[in-house]
Amino acid sequence: MNATWSRFNIVSIVLGFAFLYLPIVLLVVFSFNASRLVTVWGGFSTQWYGALFRNQGLMDAAWVTLRVGLVSASVATVLGTMAALVLTRYTRFRGRVLFTGMVFAPLVMPEVITGLSLLLLFVAIGLDRGFLTVTLAHITFSMCFVAVVVQSRLISFDRSLEEAAMDLGAPPVKTFFQITLPVIAPAIISGWMLAFTLSLDDLVIASFASGPGATTLPMKIYSQVRLGVTPEINAACTILIAIVATGVIAASIVNKRREVQRRRDEQAALRLA
């Protein structure tokens, strides 16, 4: 019975990963296809990467997407960290339930409703749609993801470290930057990576908030895919996959090294004690 279940589990895992990642592998492989037909292999070639960099429309959309992602992820990380601190450290204040609901509402709100509501807001206040509106929209829906990640780390944070620092004369601000922030830094980095990835991937909300000169790469790719998939799109998607994968691997390595160093510091402190 154990052997049967073991084989069943292995087959299930293999099929599951194949279902998830085989289309991505095929996309990467056919980005090096010499043929213009994306479903017919015509030999190995990197010509479509050169054609991609010569496609000014795609390059402009990629530059807009990169700028929006960097700005929105950075601002969302700051706001999300502040929201997580408030929800974790200040458990009793008037309006806490409303504040919690407003912070986490984008997690469960359909993207169509979020995009439409933001569009109506921008029209009501007379704000022209463009780079600023797309950035504000991405900050709105990605901030809650950062708050969730950072809050989960703050819940398990040992408050006695802060209390010890303040007992030794450190003011609250210095305690936060020298004690709290280094400990929760891996969660903050993970939240920034998640917000940046969500910004790169967003299509629905950006479609409502964008305007002339603020076409993001997902919008550009979607508009071209409606007319047919081209090898240039495969090349663009492959580069995005490489960027995201590199960022995730780098963040994992940094977090692992921080964790190893933290354990070494704790062991050294215990030996000295």
Salt bridges, closest charged atoms under 4 A:
GLU162 OE1 - ARG89 NH1 3.13
GLU162 OE1 - ARG159 NE 2.98
ASP202 OD2 - HIS138 NE2 2.96
GLU259 OE2 - ARG262 NH2 2.30
GLU259 OE2 - ARG263 NE 3.48
GLU266 OE2 - ARG262 NH1 2.44
